[in-house]
Amino acid sequence: MPVPKKSPLSIVGDGPLSCSSVGSSKTLKITRFIGTSENSVRIQIAVALIAFLLLRLAQGAQKAVLSPTVFSRLIRANLLHRRAFNNLIDPPPIYQHPSR
């Protein structure tokens, strides 16, 4: 009887998603899936991996913040602001309406 091939992505119950393709000690913690079909879960996993890789690339491009957790929190807080990565720690500039 052939043994089924093990997938690099394994979902165990309601716990976090473990992904061995990212790294042996990394765990991508997706606590809730939107949709129950296999296709929707695969899409959400792919989007989470892309977001993780983009965050890691962006963190590597800057030198102001060393911690990945602090950097991801700064990105989340400044997501809709157009600012350079190195200026995320500084408060945003105060916009003054030009007088007429």
KAFENTA-V708245 format. One record per residue. RES is the residue in one small letter. D_LAST is the distance of its C-alpha to the last C-alpha in whole Angstrom. Layout:
res->RES d_last->D_LAST
res->RES d_last->D_LAST
//
This chain:
res->m d_last->83
res->p d_last->79
res->v d_last->77
res->p d_last->73
res->k d_last->71
res->k d_last->68
res->s d_last->65
res->p d_last->62
res->l d_last->60
res->s d_last->62
res->i d_last->61
res->v d_last->63
res->g d_last->63
res->d d_last->59
res->g d_last->59
res->p d_last->56
res->l d_last->57
res->s d_last->58
res->c d_last->58
res->s d_last->60
res->s d_last->58
res->v d_last->56
res->g d_last->58
res->s d_last->61
res->s d_last->59
res->k d_last->56
res->t d_last->55
res->l d_last->53
res->k d_last->52
res->i d_last->51
res->t d_last->52
res->r d_last->52
res->f d_last->52
res->i d_last->50
res->g d_last->53
res->t d_last->57
res->s d_last->58
res->e d_last->59
res->n d_last->56
res->s d_last->53
res->v d_last->54
res->r d_last->55
res->i d_last->51
res->q d_last->50
res->i d_last->52
res->a d_last->51
res->v d_last->47
res->a d_last->48
res->l d_last->49
res->i d_last->47
res->a d_last->44
res->f d_last->46
res->l d_last->47
res->l d_last->43
res->l d_last->42
res->r d_last->45
res->l d_last->44
res->a d_last->40
res->q d_last->42
res->g d_last->44
res->a d_last->41
res->q d_last->39
res->k d_last->41
res->a d_last->39
res->v d_last->40
res->l d_last->44
res->s d_last->45
res->p d_last->45
res->t d_last->44
res->v d_last->41
res->f d_last->40
res->s d_last->40
res->r d_last->39
res->l d_last->36
res->i d_last->35
res->r d_last->36
res->a d_last->33
res->n d_last->30
res->l d_last->32
res->l d_last->28
res->h d_last->26
res->r d_last->26
res->r d_last->28
res->a d_last->31
res->f d_last->34
res->n d_last->34
res->n d_last->31
res->l d_last->32
res->i d_last->33
res->d d_last->30
res->p d_last->27
res->p d_last->24
res->p d_last->21
res->i d_last->18
res->y d_last->15
res->q d_last->12
res->h d_last->9
res->p d_last->6
res->s d_last->4
res->r d_last->0
//
